[in-house]
Amino acid sequence: MRKHLPGENSLHTRAARGRAVLYGYGTCAADGHVRYTNAGGAELYGGSEQAHARMQDKALRIQRELGERGISLEYMTFEQYQIARDIVDKVNCE
């Protein structure tokens, strides 16, 4: 089993275990506030209050659609990954 180096975050740990993660990064936080959400396989960083809220909404919608299809980010096959990719594209275009 591989030892994790100090400072490795949960994204690296999950990637080492082969788990999928929804990752969002916002760059438009002019107010200096650092926003972070880590829930249900989604890790969202930064953004303005409105942008972060949009990221949260999209992550929830993606997770809901995956759940309706019986797909879990924790244990995803390659075929399920392709479906998830299509769902992410659809939600991002709405």
N, C-alpha and C positions, 0 to 999 in steps of 0.2 A: 504494500500500500504506500502510495506517495505521501510524503510529509508536506504540509503546506507551509510556505514561508511566512514569517511575520508580515503583516500588512496585506496579505491576500484577502480580497473581499469575497463576498458570497457569490459574485458572478463567476470568479475563477473557480471556486469550489464546485459550483453547480456544473460548470463546463467540464471540469475534470470527471464528474460523475455522468456526463452525457445527458444532462437535463436541459430542456429548452427554457429560455427566459425571455419575456417581453421586456425590452429595454428602451427607455425614452430619455432623451436629453434635450432640455430647452436652453437656449442661449440668450433669451430676451428678458433677463431679470435686472432692470435698471434700478430697482429699489434696494439692491444689496442683500435681499433676503434669500437664504439658501433653502430651497424646497426639496424634500425627498419623500418618496413613497415607496414602500417595499411591502407588497401584499399579493398573495396568490400567484407567485411566479412572475410578477411584474416589478421592475425596478425603474423608477422614474426620478430623474434629477433635474433640478433647475427650472428655468422658465419663469415668466411673470405669473402672477396669481391666476390670470385668465388662461394662459398657455398651459400651466400645470394642471388646472382643472380640466382642460380639453384632453390632455394626455391621460388623465385618470379616467375620464369618460370613455375614451377610445379603448383603453386597456380593459375596462369592464365589459364593453360591448364585444370585444374580441374574445374574452374569456367566456362570456355568456354563449356566444355562437359556437365556440369549441365544445362547451359543455353540452349543448343541444345535440351535437354530433357524437357525443361520447368520447371526446378527445381530451386527454390530460397532458398538460405541459410536463408533468413529472415523468411520464412513460409514453413517449411518442415514437411511433414507427416512422420510417421515411415517407410512406404514403400519407400518413396523417400530417407530417410536416408540410407536404405539398398542399394539402387542404388548408392548413393553418396559414400558409403563405398567401393563398388566394383570399382568405378571410381578412387578413391584415391589409392587403391591397385594397379590397372593397371598402373596409371601414375608413382607411386613410383618404380614399377618394370621395367620401360622402361629405 
